[in-house]
Each structure stands twice: as C-alpha cells, then as structure tokens.
C-alpha cells in the first residue's frame, strides 16, 4: 500500500516537473522548416537560376548607362535603373535581382554591359552576373540556416516527448 502511494506521488511530481512538449509546437517547428525550405527554393533559388539560364540561352548583350543607383534603408543596392538600346528602341529597366540581391558598385552615369531577354526586356542582369552569378546571397543563407535549426528543434522535441511518455508509462 505504501509502495503504491509512493509511486503515485513520484508520478505526480514527474508530471509537474517535466511538462511534455506539445504536439502543436512540434508541428509548428516542422511547418517552419518546410516553409523556410520552400522560400529558399521557390523565391530565391529556382527563379534566379531560371533567369540566368534564360539569359544565357537567348539573351542579348547591350551596353547600358546607369540612370539611377539608389541605396535601400540598409545601405545595399536598391532598384538600379539602366537605359540601353533594345530591338524596338531605347529601354529603361531596373536590373533584376538574383537570389534577393541586386548588383552593387554601379554609380549613376557609369556604363555597364547587360544581358536582357528579347521576349521580356524587363528581365535584365549585368553580364558579369550572367557569366558568373553569386553563389549565395544573404537571404539564401538565412533560409539555409533556419531550415535545419527548425527541423532539429522538431526532432529534439519529438525525442524528448517520447522519452517522457516512456518514463511516465514505466512508473505507472
């Protein structure tokens, strides 16, 4: 009788001290891992690679004058506007971003070689980025760091939950 009472008290103390990680927290971490991986793939990697591949296959090289080279609120390059001669006359377009990043070091009034898509002239990049695009950009790195962290957190909480449930089952 005293042994059962002791076990009951231990079980009650165990439940108070060690709260089980909730399933919704684990599912939330898994969802965040999937979301960050999806953002990396569908917003940064695939569109950037598609743009570079299209410009390499059918792009036209032109000399462009930088008409506007603003900085964003973080000090990096904003929407860099260039003017160049297209097949139907002069065009004024913003340089496309690659993986969440825009080309830097282009002062207003300078001349740069660009490659544009003749089917959609708004898809334009500097020739340097078409020939050798940046490997990773800051937004890409953030996604690649957060995804495994969220996944590791979900796995750790799942293992902790299973261990605590086994411990509770063995004491009762």
mmCIF file of the C-alpha atoms, coordinates in Angstrom:
data_MODEL
# 
_entry.id   MODEL 
# 
loop_
_atom_site.group_PDB 
_atom_site.id 
_atom_site.type_symbol 
_atom_site.label_atom_id 
_atom_site.label_alt_id 
_atom_site.label_comp_id 
_atom_site.label_asym_id 
_atom_site.label_entity_id 
_atom_site.label_seq_id 
_atom_site.pdbx_PDB_ins_code 
_atom_site.Cartn_x 
_atom_site.Cartn_y 
_atom_site.Cartn_z 
_atom_site.occupancy 
_atom_site.B_iso_or_equiv 
_atom_site.pdbx_formal_charge 
_atom_site.auth_seq_id 
_atom_site.auth_comp_id 
_atom_site.auth_asym_id 
_atom_site.auth_atom_id 
_atom_site.pdbx_PDB_model_num 
ATOM 1   C CA . UNK A 1 1   ? 0.000  0.000  0.000   1.00 0.00 ? 1   UNK A CA 1 
ATOM 2   C CA . UNK A 1 2   ? 2.808  2.415  0.863   1.00 0.00 ? 2   UNK A CA 1 
ATOM 3   C CA . UNK A 1 3   ? 4.682  1.469  -2.318  1.00 0.00 ? 3   UNK A CA 1 
ATOM 4   C CA . UNK A 1 4   ? 1.678  2.340  -4.485  1.00 0.00 ? 4   UNK A CA 1 
ATOM 5   C CA . UNK A 1 5   ? 1.288  5.665  -2.695  1.00 0.00 ? 5   UNK A CA 1 
ATOM 6   C CA . UNK A 1 6   ? 4.983  6.426  -3.253  1.00 0.00 ? 6   UNK A CA 1 
ATOM 7   C CA . UNK A 1 7   ? 4.710  5.587  -6.969  1.00 0.00 ? 7   UNK A CA 1 
ATOM 8   C CA . UNK A 1 8   ? 1.648  7.786  -7.296  1.00 0.00 ? 8   UNK A CA 1 
ATOM 9   C CA . UNK A 1 9   ? 3.478  10.689 -5.659  1.00 0.00 ? 9   UNK A CA 1 
ATOM 10  C CA . UNK A 1 10  ? 6.534  10.187 -7.888  1.00 0.00 ? 10  UNK A CA 1 
ATOM 11  C CA . UNK A 1 11  ? 4.333  10.125 -10.960 1.00 0.00 ? 11  UNK A CA 1 
ATOM 12  C CA . UNK A 1 12  ? 2.528  13.282 -9.858  1.00 0.00 ? 12  UNK A CA 1 
ATOM 13  C CA . UNK A 1 13  ? 5.858  15.038 -9.154  1.00 0.00 ? 13  UNK A CA 1 
ATOM 14  C CA . UNK A 1 14  ? 7.203  13.881 -12.524 1.00 0.00 ? 14  UNK A CA 1 
ATOM 15  C CA . UNK A 1 15  ? 4.219  15.339 -14.352 1.00 0.00 ? 15  UNK A CA 1 
ATOM 16  C CA . UNK A 1 16  ? 4.575  18.662 -12.562 1.00 0.00 ? 16  UNK A CA 1 
ATOM 17  C CA . UNK A 1 17  ? 8.333  18.978 -13.099 1.00 0.00 ? 17  UNK A CA 1 
ATOM 18  C CA . UNK A 1 18  ? 8.552  17.781 -16.681 1.00 0.00 ? 18  UNK A CA 1 
ATOM 19  C CA . UNK A 1 19  ? 5.939  19.139 -18.989 1.00 0.00 ? 19  UNK A CA 1 
ATOM 20  C CA . UNK A 1 20  ? 5.511  17.298 -22.247 1.00 0.00 ? 20  UNK A CA 1 
ATOM 21  C CA . UNK A 1 21  ? 6.338  19.232 -25.386 1.00 0.00 ? 21  UNK A CA 1 
ATOM 22  C CA . UNK A 1 22  ? 3.014  19.800 -27.083 1.00 0.00 ? 22  UNK A CA 1 
ATOM 23  C CA . UNK A 1 23  ? 2.297  18.287 -30.461 1.00 0.00 ? 23  UNK A CA 1 
ATOM 24  C CA . UNK A 1 24  ? 1.314  21.642 -31.910 1.00 0.00 ? 24  UNK A CA 1 
ATOM 25  C CA . UNK A 1 25  ? 4.743  23.054 -31.035 1.00 0.00 ? 25  UNK A CA 1 
ATOM 26  C CA . UNK A 1 26  ? 6.429  20.150 -32.808 1.00 0.00 ? 26  UNK A CA 1 
ATOM 27  C CA . UNK A 1 27  ? 4.141  20.541 -35.828 1.00 0.00 ? 27  UNK A CA 1 
ATOM 28  C CA . UNK A 1 28  ? 4.777  24.296 -35.852 1.00 0.00 ? 28  UNK A CA 1 
ATOM 29  C CA . UNK A 1 29  ? 8.549  23.724 -35.976 1.00 0.00 ? 29  UNK A CA 1 
ATOM 30  C CA . UNK A 1 30  ? 8.111  21.211 -38.796 1.00 0.00 ? 30  UNK A CA 1 
ATOM 31  C CA . UNK A 1 31  ? 5.917  23.672 -40.689 1.00 0.00 ? 31  UNK A CA 1 
ATOM 32  C CA . UNK A 1 32  ? 8.530  26.426 -40.233 1.00 0.00 ? 32  UNK A CA 1 
ATOM 33  C CA . UNK A 1 33  ? 11.238 24.094 -41.570 1.00 0.00 ? 33  UNK A CA 1 
ATOM 34  C CA . UNK A 1 34  ? 9.139  23.320 -44.651 1.00 0.00 ? 34  UNK A CA 1 
ATOM 35  C CA . UNK A 1 35  ? 8.283  26.995 -45.091 1.00 0.00 ? 35  UNK A CA 1 
ATOM 36  C CA . UNK A 1 36  ? 11.897 28.209 -44.957 1.00 0.00 ? 36  UNK A CA 1 
ATOM 37  C CA . UNK A 1 37  ? 12.973 25.465 -47.348 1.00 0.00 ? 37  UNK A CA 1 
ATOM 38  C CA . UNK A 1 38  ? 10.130 26.405 -49.715 1.00 0.00 ? 38  UNK A CA 1 
ATOM 39  C CA . UNK A 1 39  ? 11.022 30.099 -49.555 1.00 0.00 ? 39  UNK A CA 1 
ATOM 40  C CA . UNK A 1 40  ? 14.625 29.254 -50.395 1.00 0.00 ? 40  UNK A CA 1 
ATOM 41  C CA . UNK A 1 41  ? 13.621 27.105 -53.360 1.00 0.00 ? 41  UNK A CA 1 
ATOM 42  C CA . UNK A 1 42  ? 10.629 28.927 -54.816 1.00 0.00 ? 42  UNK A CA 1 
ATOM 43  C CA . UNK A 1 43  ? 11.520 32.568 -54.125 1.00 0.00 ? 43  UNK A CA 1 
ATOM 44  C CA . UNK A 1 44  ? 15.308 32.650 -54.321 1.00 0.00 ? 44  UNK A CA 1 
ATOM 45  C CA . UNK A 1 45  ? 16.953 29.641 -55.975 1.00 0.00 ? 45  UNK A CA 1 
ATOM 46  C CA . UNK A 1 46  ? 14.638 28.486 -58.803 1.00 0.00 ? 46  UNK A CA 1 
ATOM 47  C CA . UNK A 1 47  ? 13.655 31.940 -60.181 1.00 0.00 ? 47  UNK A CA 1 
ATOM 48  C CA . UNK A 1 48  ? 17.270 33.111 -60.092 1.00 0.00 ? 48  UNK A CA 1 
ATOM 49  C CA . UNK A 1 49  ? 18.575 30.018 -61.836 1.00 0.00 ? 49  UNK A CA 1 
ATOM 50  C CA . UNK A 1 50  ? 15.767 30.227 -64.384 1.00 0.00 ? 50  UNK A CA 1 
ATOM 51  C CA . UNK A 1 51  ? 16.598 33.870 -65.126 1.00 0.00 ? 51  UNK A CA 1 
ATOM 52  C CA . UNK A 1 52  ? 20.295 33.134 -65.591 1.00 0.00 ? 52  UNK A CA 1 
ATOM 53  C CA . UNK A 1 53  ? 19.581 30.073 -67.768 1.00 0.00 ? 53  UNK A CA 1 
ATOM 54  C CA . UNK A 1 54  ? 17.162 32.037 -69.972 1.00 0.00 ? 54  UNK A CA 1 
ATOM 55  C CA . UNK A 1 55  ? 19.597 34.922 -70.375 1.00 0.00 ? 55  UNK A CA 1 
ATOM 56  C CA . UNK A 1 56  ? 22.446 32.539 -71.197 1.00 0.00 ? 56  UNK A CA 1 
ATOM 57  C CA . UNK A 1 57  ? 20.394 30.765 -73.853 1.00 0.00 ? 57  UNK A CA 1 
ATOM 58  C CA . UNK A 1 58  ? 18.636 33.653 -75.600 1.00 0.00 ? 58  UNK A CA 1 
ATOM 59  C CA . UNK A 1 59  ? 19.891 36.883 -74.010 1.00 0.00 ? 59  UNK A CA 1 
ATOM 60  C CA . UNK A 1 60  ? 21.178 39.837 -75.984 1.00 0.00 ? 60  UNK A CA 1 
ATOM 61  C CA . UNK A 1 61  ? 24.209 41.765 -74.752 1.00 0.00 ? 61  UNK A CA 1 
ATOM 62  C CA . UNK A 1 62  ? 23.994 45.564 -74.752 1.00 0.00 ? 62  UNK A CA 1 
ATOM 63  C CA . UNK A 1 63  ? 25.893 48.492 -73.279 1.00 0.00 ? 63  UNK A CA 1 
ATOM 64  C CA . UNK A 1 64  ? 23.714 50.265 -70.724 1.00 0.00 ? 64  UNK A CA 1 
ATOM 65  C CA . UNK A 1 65  ? 24.023 53.543 -68.872 1.00 0.00 ? 65  UNK A CA 1 
ATOM 66  C CA . UNK A 1 66  ? 23.151 53.514 -65.169 1.00 0.00 ? 66  UNK A CA 1 
ATOM 67  C CA . UNK A 1 67  ? 20.485 56.208 -64.784 1.00 0.00 ? 67  UNK A CA 1 
ATOM 68  C CA . UNK A 1 68  ? 19.680 55.698 -61.100 1.00 0.00 ? 68  UNK A CA 1 
ATOM 69  C CA . UNK A 1 69  ? 21.613 53.843 -58.403 1.00 0.00 ? 69  UNK A CA 1 
ATOM 70  C CA . UNK A 1 70  ? 19.808 54.304 -55.075 1.00 0.00 ? 70  UNK A CA 1 
ATOM 71  C CA . UNK A 1 71  ? 20.559 52.632 -51.758 1.00 0.00 ? 71  UNK A CA 1 
ATOM 72  C CA . UNK A 1 72  ? 17.886 50.922 -49.695 1.00 0.00 ? 72  UNK A CA 1 
ATOM 73  C CA . UNK A 1 73  ? 17.391 51.599 -45.991 1.00 0.00 ? 73  UNK A CA 1 
ATOM 74  C CA . UNK A 1 74  ? 20.036 49.000 -45.092 1.00 0.00 ? 74  UNK A CA 1 
ATOM 75  C CA . UNK A 1 75  ? 22.714 50.595 -47.275 1.00 0.00 ? 75  UNK A CA 1 
ATOM 76  C CA . UNK A 1 76  ? 22.773 47.961 -50.015 1.00 0.00 ? 76  UNK A CA 1 
ATOM 77  C CA . UNK A 1 77  ? 21.887 48.495 -53.667 1.00 0.00 ? 77  UNK A CA 1 
ATOM 78  C CA . UNK A 1 78  ? 18.275 49.353 -54.431 1.00 0.00 ? 78  UNK A CA 1 
ATOM 79  C CA . UNK A 1 79  ? 16.496 49.274 -57.798 1.00 0.00 ? 79  UNK A CA 1 
ATOM 80  C CA . UNK A 1 80  ? 19.340 50.103 -60.155 1.00 0.00 ? 80  UNK A CA 1 
ATOM 81  C CA . UNK A 1 81  ? 17.842 51.636 -63.313 1.00 0.00 ? 81  UNK A CA 1 
ATOM 82  C CA . UNK A 1 82  ? 19.651 51.271 -66.638 1.00 0.00 ? 82  UNK A CA 1 
ATOM 83  C CA . UNK A 1 83  ? 19.000 52.661 -70.120 1.00 0.00 ? 83  UNK A CA 1 
ATOM 84  C CA . UNK A 1 84  ? 20.013 50.701 -73.214 1.00 0.00 ? 84  UNK A CA 1 
ATOM 85  C CA . UNK A 1 85  ? 19.062 50.216 -76.855 1.00 0.00 ? 85  UNK A CA 1 
ATOM 86  C CA . UNK A 1 86  ? 16.635 47.353 -77.381 1.00 0.00 ? 86  UNK A CA 1 
ATOM 87  C CA . UNK A 1 87  ? 15.300 45.861 -80.619 1.00 0.00 ? 87  UNK A CA 1 
ATOM 88  C CA . UNK A 1 88  ? 12.387 48.340 -80.662 1.00 0.00 ? 88  UNK A CA 1 
ATOM 89  C CA . UNK A 1 89  ? 14.250 51.406 -79.465 1.00 0.00 ? 89  UNK A CA 1 
ATOM 90  C CA . UNK A 1 90  ? 15.619 52.716 -76.158 1.00 0.00 ? 90  UNK A CA 1 
ATOM 91  C CA . UNK A 1 91  ? 14.593 50.868 -72.988 1.00 0.00 ? 91  UNK A CA 1 
ATOM 92  C CA . UNK A 1 92  ? 14.755 51.976 -69.349 1.00 0.00 ? 92  UNK A CA 1 
ATOM 93  C CA . UNK A 1 93  ? 14.589 48.997 -66.977 1.00 0.00 ? 93  UNK A CA 1 
ATOM 94  C CA . UNK A 1 94  ? 15.576 48.040 -63.428 1.00 0.00 ? 94  UNK A CA 1 
ATOM 95  C CA . UNK A 1 95  ? 18.252 45.390 -63.082 1.00 0.00 ? 95  UNK A CA 1 
ATOM 96  C CA . UNK A 1 96  ? 16.723 42.122 -61.918 1.00 0.00 ? 96  UNK A CA 1 
ATOM 97  C CA . UNK A 1 97  ? 17.686 40.694 -58.567 1.00 0.00 ? 97  UNK A CA 1 
ATOM 98  C CA . UNK A 1 98  ? 19.483 37.397 -58.152 1.00 0.00 ? 98  UNK A CA 1 
ATOM 99  C CA . UNK A 1 99  ? 18.513 35.468 -55.042 1.00 0.00 ? 99  UNK A CA 1 
ATOM 100 C CA . UNK A 1 100 ? 17.254 38.549 -53.220 1.00 0.00 ? 100 UNK A CA 1 
ATOM 101 C CA . UNK A 1 101 ? 20.311 40.658 -54.083 1.00 0.00 ? 101 UNK A CA 1 
ATOM 102 C CA . UNK A 1 102 ? 20.905 43.432 -56.618 1.00 0.00 ? 102 UNK A CA 1 
ATOM 103 C CA . UNK A 1 103 ? 24.262 44.330 -58.194 1.00 0.00 ? 103 UNK A CA 1 
ATOM 104 C CA . UNK A 1 104 ? 26.305 46.871 -56.243 1.00 0.00 ? 104 UNK A CA 1 
ATOM 105 C CA . UNK A 1 105 ? 29.081 49.245 -57.199 1.00 0.00 ? 105 UNK A CA 1 
ATOM 106 C CA . UNK A 1 106 ? 27.262 50.801 -60.160 1.00 0.00 ? 106 UNK A CA 1 
ATOM 107 C CA . UNK A 1 107 ? 27.412 54.594 -59.756 1.00 0.00 ? 107 UNK A CA 1 
ATOM 108 C CA . UNK A 1 108 ? 24.966 56.768 -61.622 1.00 0.00 ? 108 UNK A CA 1 
ATOM 109 C CA . UNK A 1 109 ? 26.232 57.682 -65.092 1.00 0.00 ? 109 UNK A CA 1 
ATOM 110 C CA . UNK A 1 110 ? 28.528 54.678 -65.464 1.00 0.00 ? 110 UNK A CA 1 
ATOM 111 C CA . UNK A 1 111 ? 28.293 52.273 -68.392 1.00 0.00 ? 111 UNK A CA 1 
ATOM 112 C CA . UNK A 1 112 ? 27.856 48.553 -67.796 1.00 0.00 ? 112 UNK A CA 1 
ATOM 113 C CA . UNK A 1 113 ? 27.313 45.583 -70.089 1.00 0.00 ? 113 UNK A CA 1 
ATOM 114 C CA . UNK A 1 114 ? 23.913 43.984 -69.566 1.00 0.00 ? 114 UNK A CA 1 
ATOM 115 C CA . UNK A 1 115 ? 22.144 40.934 -70.932 1.00 0.00 ? 115 UNK A CA 1 
ATOM 116 C CA . UNK A 1 116 ? 18.399 41.197 -71.488 1.00 0.00 ? 116 UNK A CA 1 
ATOM 117 C CA . UNK A 1 117 ? 15.684 38.815 -72.634 1.00 0.00 ? 117 UNK A CA 1 
ATOM 118 C CA . UNK A 1 118 ? 14.336 39.922 -76.054 1.00 0.00 ? 118 UNK A CA 1 
ATOM 119 C CA . UNK A 1 119 ? 10.931 38.374 -75.222 1.00 0.00 ? 119 UNK A CA 1 
ATOM 120 C CA . UNK A 1 120 ? 10.709 40.310 -71.930 1.00 0.00 ? 120 UNK A CA 1 
ATOM 121 C CA . UNK A 1 121 ? 13.192 43.213 -71.721 1.00 0.00 ? 121 UNK A CA 1 
ATOM 122 C CA . UNK A 1 122 ? 12.374 43.745 -68.034 1.00 0.00 ? 122 UNK A CA 1 
ATOM 123 C CA . UNK A 1 123 ? 14.449 40.617 -67.342 1.00 0.00 ? 123 UNK A CA 1 
ATOM 124 C CA . UNK A 1 124 ? 17.900 42.158 -67.411 1.00 0.00 ? 124 UNK A CA 1 
ATOM 125 C CA . UNK A 1 125 ? 21.111 41.381 -65.499 1.00 0.00 ? 125 UNK A CA 1 
ATOM 126 C CA . UNK A 1 126 ? 24.681 42.561 -65.727 1.00 0.00 ? 126 UNK A CA 1 
ATOM 127 C CA . UNK A 1 127 ? 26.797 40.383 -67.986 1.00 0.00 ? 127 UNK A CA 1 
ATOM 128 C CA . UNK A 1 128 ? 29.103 39.643 -65.060 1.00 0.00 ? 128 UNK A CA 1 
ATOM 129 C CA . UNK A 1 129 ? 26.215 38.061 -63.113 1.00 0.00 ? 129 UNK A CA 1 
ATOM 130 C CA . UNK A 1 130 ? 25.030 36.074 -66.136 1.00 0.00 ? 130 UNK A CA 1 
ATOM 131 C CA . UNK A 1 131 ? 28.534 34.689 -66.703 1.00 0.00 ? 131 UNK A CA 1 
ATOM 132 C CA . UNK A 1 132 ? 29.229 34.031 -63.023 1.00 0.00 ? 132 UNK A CA 1 
ATOM 133 C CA . UNK A 1 133 ? 26.230 34.548 -60.708 1.00 0.00 ? 133 UNK A CA 1 
ATOM 134 C CA . UNK A 1 134 ? 26.790 34.890 -56.947 1.00 0.00 ? 134 UNK A CA 1 
ATOM 135 C CA . UNK A 1 135 ? 26.822 31.513 -55.236 1.00 0.00 ? 135 UNK A CA 1 
ATOM 136 C CA . UNK A 1 136 ? 24.729 32.513 -52.229 1.00 0.00 ? 136 UNK A CA 1 
ATOM 137 C CA . UNK A 1 137 ? 23.125 35.709 -51.045 1.00 0.00 ? 137 UNK A CA 1 
ATOM 138 C CA . UNK A 1 138 ? 22.218 36.757 -47.513 1.00 0.00 ? 138 UNK A CA 1 
ATOM 139 C CA . UNK A 1 139 ? 18.513 35.819 -47.830 1.00 0.00 ? 139 UNK A CA 1 
ATOM 140 C CA . UNK A 1 140 ? 19.535 32.403 -49.159 1.00 0.00 ? 140 UNK A CA 1 
ATOM 141 C CA . UNK A 1 141 ? 21.954 31.841 -46.279 1.00 0.00 ? 141 UNK A CA 1 
ATOM 142 C CA . UNK A 1 142 ? 19.307 32.835 -43.717 1.00 0.00 ? 142 UNK A CA 1 
ATOM 143 C CA . UNK A 1 143 ? 16.871 30.294 -45.172 1.00 0.00 ? 143 UNK A CA 1 
ATOM 144 C CA . UNK A 1 144 ? 19.540 27.601 -45.325 1.00 0.00 ? 144 UNK A CA 1 
ATOM 145 C CA . UNK A 1 145 ? 20.491 28.196 -41.676 1.00 0.00 ? 145 UNK A CA 1 
ATOM 146 C CA . UNK A 1 146 ? 16.944 28.403 -40.296 1.00 0.00 ? 146 UNK A CA 1 
ATOM 147 C CA . UNK A 1 147 ? 15.564 25.307 -42.034 1.00 0.00 ? 147 UNK A CA 1 
ATOM 148 C CA . UNK A 1 148 ? 17.870 22.755 -40.328 1.00 0.00 ? 148 UNK A CA 1 
ATOM 149 C CA . UNK A 1 149 ? 17.521 24.582 -36.992 1.00 0.00 ? 149 UNK A CA 1 
ATOM 150 C CA . UNK A 1 150 ? 13.723 24.303 -37.097 1.00 0.00 ? 150 UNK A CA 1 
ATOM 151 C CA . UNK A 1 151 ? 13.969 20.673 -38.189 1.00 0.00 ? 151 UNK A CA 1 
ATOM 152 C CA . UNK A 1 152 ? 16.477 19.843 -35.427 1.00 0.00 ? 152 UNK A CA 1 
ATOM 153 C CA . UNK A 1 153 ? 14.217 21.526 -32.854 1.00 0.00 ? 153 UNK A CA 1 
ATOM 154 C CA . UNK A 1 154 ? 11.241 19.467 -34.005 1.00 0.00 ? 154 UNK A CA 1 
ATOM 155 C CA . UNK A 1 155 ? 13.261 16.251 -33.846 1.00 0.00 ? 155 UNK A CA 1 
ATOM 156 C CA . UNK A 1 156 ? 14.668 17.090 -30.392 1.00 0.00 ? 156 UNK A CA 1 
ATOM 157 C CA . UNK A 1 157 ? 11.203 17.886 -29.008 1.00 0.00 ? 157 UNK A CA 1 
ATOM 158 C CA . UNK A 1 158 ? 9.781  14.704 -30.512 1.00 0.00 ? 158 UNK A CA 1 
ATOM 159 C CA . UNK A 1 159 ? 12.512 12.614 -28.901 1.00 0.00 ? 159 UNK A CA 1 
ATOM 160 C CA . UNK A 1 160 ? 12.015 14.377 -25.557 1.00 0.00 ? 160 UNK A CA 1 
ATOM 161 C CA . UNK A 1 161 ? 8.259  13.802 -25.725 1.00 0.00 ? 161 UNK A CA 1 
ATOM 162 C CA . UNK A 1 162 ? 8.713  10.102 -26.490 1.00 0.00 ? 162 UNK A CA 1 
ATOM 163 C CA . UNK A 1 163 ? 11.253 9.699  -23.661 1.00 0.00 ? 163 UNK A CA 1 
ATOM 164 C CA . UNK A 1 164 ? 8.988  11.384 -21.126 1.00 0.00 ? 164 UNK A CA 1 
ATOM 165 C CA . UNK A 1 165 ? 5.996  9.319  -22.226 1.00 0.00 ? 165 UNK A CA 1 
ATOM 166 C CA . UNK A 1 166 ? 8.012  6.113  -21.861 1.00 0.00 ? 166 UNK A CA 1 
ATOM 167 C CA . UNK A 1 167 ? 9.173  7.216  -18.417 1.00 0.00 ? 167 UNK A CA 1 
ATOM 168 C CA . UNK A 1 168 ? 5.621  8.006  -17.321 1.00 0.00 ? 168 UNK A CA 1 
ATOM 169 C CA . UNK A 1 169 ? 4.379  4.667  -18.644 1.00 0.00 ? 169 UNK A CA 1 
ATOM 170 C CA . UNK A 1 170 ? 7.130  2.745  -16.828 1.00 0.00 ? 170 UNK A CA 1 
ATOM 171 C CA . UNK A 1 171 ? 6.387  4.410  -13.463 1.00 0.00 ? 171 UNK A CA 1 
ATOM 172 C CA . UNK A 1 172 ? 2.677  3.749  -13.543 1.00 0.00 ? 172 UNK A CA 1 
# 
